[in-house]
Amino acid sequence: MLKALNETHTAIENGHVGLINDQTRKEFDSLRDKFQDFVLSNL
């Protein structure tokens, strides 16, 4: 799941995903960061 989130983040940053505004990007990054923190805290 984390790999998929990171790949999606990379695609957004590289402009491969259309119709992404700054607010959506911030929300996605926040979700990704929270999930990453959750995964790391449960290792």
N, CA, C and O atoms as CSV, one atom per row, in Angstrom:
chain,resi,resn,atom,element,x,y,z
A,1,MET,N,N,0.825,-1.194,0.000
A,1,MET,CA,C,0.000,0.000,0.000
A,1,MET,C,C,0.871,1.260,0.000
A,1,MET,O,O,0.616,2.205,-0.748
A,2,LEU,N,N,1.895,1.258,0.845
A,2,LEU,CA,C,2.785,2.416,0.888
A,2,LEU,C,C,3.480,2.610,-0.455
A,2,LEU,O,O,3.665,3.740,-0.905
A,3,LYS,N,N,3.861,1.515,-1.087
A,3,LYS,CA,C,4.497,1.611,-2.406
A,3,LYS,C,C,3.541,2.256,-3.411
A,3,LYS,O,O,3.951,3.101,-4.207
A,4,ALA,N,N,2.286,1.861,-3.373
A,4,ALA,CA,C,1.294,2.435,-4.287
A,4,ALA,C,C,1.103,3.924,-4.026
A,4,ALA,O,O,0.994,4.708,-4.969
A,5,LEU,N,N,1.062,4.322,-2.751
A,5,LEU,CA,C,0.927,5.740,-2.423
A,5,LEU,C,C,2.131,6.529,-2.912
A,5,LEU,O,O,1.985,7.632,-3.438
A,6,ASN,N,N,3.320,5.964,-2.739
A,6,ASN,CA,C,4.527,6.649,-3.196
A,6,ASN,C,C,4.570,6.758,-4.718
A,6,ASN,O,O,4.994,7.781,-5.255
A,7,GLU,N,N,4.134,5.711,-5.412
A,7,GLU,CA,C,4.103,5.751,-6.873
A,7,GLU,C,C,3.093,6.785,-7.369
A,7,GLU,O,O,3.343,7.487,-8.350
A,8,THR,N,N,1.950,6.873,-6.685
A,8,THR,CA,C,0.951,7.874,-7.055
A,8,THR,C,C,1.494,9.273,-6.815
A,8,THR,O,O,1.300,10.167,-7.640
A,9,HIS,N,N,2.171,9.468,-5.694
A,9,HIS,CA,C,2.787,10.761,-5.387
A,9,HIS,C,C,3.772,11.156,-6.487
A,9,HIS,O,O,3.771,12.300,-6.942
A,10,THR,N,N,4.604,10.220,-6.909
A,10,THR,CA,C,5.584,10.487,-7.959
A,10,THR,C,C,4.882,10.851,-9.268
A,10,THR,O,O,5.303,11.776,-9.963
A,11,ALA,N,N,3.822,10.132,-9.600
A,11,ALA,CA,C,3.077,10.421,-10.831
A,11,ALA,C,C,2.467,11.817,-10.786
A,11,ALA,O,O,2.481,12.534,-11.786
A,12,ILE,N,N,1.932,12.207,-9.628
A,12,ILE,CA,C,1.359,13.550,-9.483
A,12,ILE,C,C,2.451,14.596,-9.646
A,12,ILE,O,O,2.279,15.574,-10.375
A,13,GLU,N,N,3.569,14.391,-8.970
A,13,GLU,CA,C,4.667,15.358,-9.030
A,13,GLU,C,C,5.230,15.486,-10.446
A,13,GLU,O,O,5.669,16.567,-10.839
A,14,ASN,N,N,5.222,14.408,-11.206
A,14,ASN,CA,C,5.758,14.425,-12.566
A,14,ASN,C,C,4.726,14.871,-13.600
A,14,ASN,O,O,5.021,14.918,-14.795
A,15,GLY,N,N,3.516,15.198,-13.142
A,15,GLY,CA,C,2.482,15.689,-14.045
A,15,GLY,C,C,1.795,14.613,-14.853
A,15,GLY,O,O,1.169,14.914,-15.870
A,16,HIS,N,N,1.894,13.359,-14.428
A,16,HIS,CA,C,1.266,12.263,-15.166
A,16,HIS,C,C,-0.198,12.053,-14.788
A,16,HIS,O,O,-0.888,11.232,-15.391
A,17,VAL,N,N,-0.665,12.793,-13.792
A,17,VAL,CA,C,-2.056,12.693,-13.357
A,17,VAL,C,C,-2.691,14.061,-13.584
A,17,VAL,O,O,-2.232,15.060,-13.031
A,18,GLY,N,N,-3.735,14.104,-14.390
A,18,GLY,CA,C,-4.371,15.380,-14.693
A,18,GLY,C,C,-5.376,15.801,-13.637
A,18,GLY,O,O,-5.779,15.011,-12.783
A,19,LEU,N,N,-5.769,17.056,-13.714
A,19,LEU,CA,C,-6.821,17.618,-12.869
A,19,LEU,C,C,-6.528,17.517,-11.374
A,19,LEU,O,O,-7.439,17.285,-10.580
A,20,ILE,N,N,-5.279,17.688,-10.989
A,20,ILE,CA,C,-4.903,17.691,-9.579
A,20,ILE,C,C,-4.552,19.127,-9.203
A,20,ILE,O,O,-3.582,19.695,-9.705
A,21,ASN,N,N,-5.361,19.708,-8.310
A,21,ASN,CA,C,-5.048,21.071,-7.877
A,21,ASN,C,C,-4.172,21.024,-6.622
A,21,ASN,O,O,-3.916,19.954,-6.071
A,22,ASP,N,N,-3.725,22.183,-6.187
A,22,ASP,CA,C,-2.813,22.239,-5.039
A,22,ASP,C,C,-3.444,21.681,-3.773
A,22,ASP,O,O,-2.769,21.005,-2.996
A,23,GLN,N,N,-4.738,21.954,-3.548
A,23,GLN,CA,C,-5.406,21.453,-2.340
A,23,GLN,C,C,-5.465,19.928,-2.360
A,23,GLN,O,O,-5.189,19.286,-1.347
A,24,THR,N,N,-5.817,19.353,-3.489
A,24,THR,CA,C,-5.873,17.896,-3.603
A,24,THR,C,C,-4.497,17.294,-3.377
A,24,THR,O,O,-4.370,16.267,-2.710
A,25,ARG,N,N,-3.472,17.919,-3.924
A,25,ARG,CA,C,-2.104,17.435,-3.749
A,25,ARG,C,C,-1.708,17.474,-2.274
A,25,ARG,O,O,-1.100,16.530,-1.771
A,26,LYS,N,N,-2.047,18.554,-1.585
A,26,LYS,CA,C,-1.733,18.674,-0.156
A,26,LYS,C,C,-2.459,17.607,0.649
A,26,LYS,O,O,-1.873,17.004,1.549
A,27,GLU,N,N,-3.733,17.365,0.337
A,27,GLU,CA,C,-4.505,16.341,1.045
A,27,GLU,C,C,-3.925,14.952,0.791
A,27,GLU,O,O,-3.825,14.143,1.713
A,28,PHE,N,N,-3.548,14.677,-0.441
A,28,PHE,CA,C,-2.949,13.380,-0.750
A,28,PHE,C,C,-1.630,13.206,-0.003
A,28,PHE,O,O,-1.380,12.150,0.578
A,29,ASP,N,N,-0.783,14.242,-0.019
A,29,ASP,CA,C,0.498,14.157,0.682
A,29,ASP,C,C,0.296,13.953,2.174
A,29,ASP,O,O,1.044,13.208,2.807
A,30,SER,N,N,-0.711,14.609,2.741
A,30,SER,CA,C,-1.015,14.450,4.163
A,30,SER,C,C,-1.436,13.011,4.455
A,30,SER,O,O,-0.982,12.412,5.430
A,31,LEU,N,N,-2.300,12.462,3.613
A,31,LEU,CA,C,-2.735,11.074,3.780
A,31,LEU,C,C,-1.550,10.120,3.669
A,31,LEU,O,O,-1.410,9.196,4.471
A,32,ARG,N,N,-0.711,10.347,2.682
A,32,ARG,CA,C,0.465,9.497,2.489
A,32,ARG,C,C,1.387,9.565,3.703
A,32,ARG,O,O,1.875,8.538,4.173
A,33,ASP,N,N,1.625,10.771,4.208
A,33,ASP,CA,C,2.496,10.935,5.374
A,33,ASP,C,C,1.921,10.250,6.607
A,33,ASP,O,O,2.651,9.602,7.356
A,34,LYS,N,N,0.611,10.390,6.820
A,34,LYS,CA,C,-0.035,9.746,7.972
A,34,LYS,C,C,0.060,8.231,7.858
A,34,LYS,O,O,0.342,7.551,8.844
A,35,PHE,N,N,-0.174,7.701,6.665
A,35,PHE,CA,C,-0.096,6.256,6.478
A,35,PHE,C,C,1.328,5.765,6.689
A,35,PHE,O,O,1.540,4.719,7.302
A,36,GLN,N,N,2.301,6.512,6.187
A,36,GLN,CA,C,3.698,6.130,6.365
A,36,GLN,C,C,4.063,6.131,7.850
A,36,GLN,O,O,4.737,5.213,8.318
A,37,ASP,N,N,3.631,7.138,8.587
A,37,ASP,CA,C,3.883,7.184,10.029
A,37,ASP,C,C,3.251,5.987,10.730
A,37,ASP,O,O,3.856,5.391,11.621
A,38,PHE,N,N,2.023,5.636,10.320
A,38,PHE,CA,C,1.334,4.488,10.902
A,38,PHE,C,C,2.113,3.200,10.650
A,38,PHE,O,O,2.306,2.392,11.559
A,39,VAL,N,N,2.554,3.017,9.414
A,39,VAL,CA,C,3.303,1.804,9.064
A,39,VAL,C,C,4.594,1.727,9.868
A,39,VAL,O,O,4.920,0.679,10.426
A,40,LEU,N,N,5.320,2.821,9.927
A,40,LEU,CA,C,6.599,2.821,10.642
A,40,LEU,C,C,6.421,2.601,12.137
A,40,LEU,O,O,7.277,1.985,12.772
A,41,SER,N,N,5.339,3.087,12.706
A,41,SER,CA,C,5.121,2.915,14.142
A,41,SER,C,C,4.690,1.498,14.489
A,41,SER,O,O,4.729,1.102,15.654
A,42,ASN,N,N,4.278,0.733,13.482
A,42,ASN,CA,C,3.817,-0.635,13.732
A,42,ASN,C,C,4.789,-1.700,13.238
A,42,ASN,O,O,4.415,-2.863,13.093
A,43,LEU,N,N,6.018,-1.313,12.982
A,43,LEU,CA,C,7.024,-2.300,12.561
A,43,LEU,C,C,7.550,-3.053,13.748
A,43,LEU,O,O,8.405,-3.925,13.595
